[in-house]
Amino acid sequence: MALAPEPGRQVNTASPRDDLELRLYNIWSSVLLHPNIGLRDNFFDIGGTSLSAIKIVHRINAELGTALAVTEIIAHPTIEDLGGVLRAGRERQRPQNPICFRKGGGAVNVVCIHPGGGTAFAYLSLAKELPEDHGVWGIQSVGVYPGDEMLPDIGAMADHYIGLIGDLLDRPLVITGASFGGMVAYEMVRRLHLAGHDTATAVMLDALGSDDPAITENETLSDAAEFRSKLVTYNGMFPGIDDAQIDQYHRIYNHNTLASRRWNFRRNDGRVILIQAIRGRNRAQLRFLRFFWHMRSKGRFLFKCTAGDHSTMLEGDDVRRIAQIITKVLAGRLMPTGGK
């Protein structure tokens, strides 16, 4: 049921693809004080100088334990290219989970659950649009790195991820996720409500769902060629990525695809907001998806729309609208309502 991106089109091109690119982005941003650095922006075109190059290299070497020379920034003046150089010279380091996009002021938080591909770096675009005092965190899939075991189903993921954010449950919280991540967010809020925690709202970003046996019992999966094409479209290929990592991304994508079809989504008495992408869908498709989630969200349910399609939820006008909705929820100015 997912919409395929347009042929030859790439999305999420401004987002980091791994922990290394995210750390480089944070270092460059803190030194250059530039509000919107892209992975392919030339260092010297966005205000970089010889002095700031020295500062950045010092920070990189101190934080990553490398011995990078300043001349490497001259030869490789983008985050993307510099990341490729660093990957070639160091072992893969696994990031903390959850990833901290921004600590914020501590009063309100947004937790972003990985989509089907397993990584959460694409949510940096959402973090940029949210107010500075909002804490923003990204949860990566267990099993995203070669050799790791995956959690068996959406219920196990929900339980594990709740354990990762236990210190955020005593204050207003939005748990959001694109596509598959929205399904996990739904289950997390359902379980939190049953456990007596009513601080969290699930904001599902175009999460699909069906009880049609033709879909729920479908065992068809993405083959290697199709997945690599999808990875390119969603900007998941980067300098220095190896075949083992690509194969692991492929395995976790297929694992999560089956998990989304097989999970029985039960009644949720917590707060649920569905944000639907309307481009490329007719009214019947939109109504069906809305009905699917509304019938399960017997507590407090609300739906909103964005003008884009399934692949653009974290880009441009779509992500700005999503940020506005989340901000209103955390301020108490937009609350799902309804009887139980």
Sequence and secondary structure as in RCSB ss.txt:
>XXXX:A:sequence
MALAPEPGRQVNTASPRDDLELRLYNIWSSVLLHPNIGLRDNFFDIGGTSLSAIKIVHRINAELGTALAVTEIIA
HPTIEDLGGVLRAGRERQRPQNPICFRKGGGAVNVVCIHPGGGTAFAYLSLAKELPEDHGVWGIQSVGVYPGDEM
LPDIGAMADHYIGLIGDLLDRPLVITGASFGGMVAYEMVRRLHLAGHDTATAVMLDALGSDDPAITENETLSDAA
EFRSKLVTYNGMFPGIDDAQIDQYHRIYNHNTLASRRWNFRRNDGRVILIQAIRGRNRAQLRFLRFFWHMRSKGR
FLFKCTAGDHSTMLEGDDVRRIAQIITKVLAGRLMPTGGK
>XXXX:A:secstr
      TT    TTS SSHHHHHHHHHHHHHH  S   TT  GGGGT  HHHHHHHHHHHHHHH     THHHHH
S SHHHHHHHHHHTS      SSEEEE TTSSEEEEEE  TTS  GGGHHHHHHS TTEEEEEE  TT STT   
 SSHHHHHHHHHHHTGGGTTS EEEEEETHHHHHHHHHHHHHHHTT   EEEEEES      HHHHT      HH
HHHHHHHHTT   TT  HHHHHHHHHHHHHHHHHHHH       SEEEEEEE TT  HHHHHHHHHHHHHH  SE
EEEEEESS GGGTTSHHHHHHHHHHHHHHHTTSS  B   
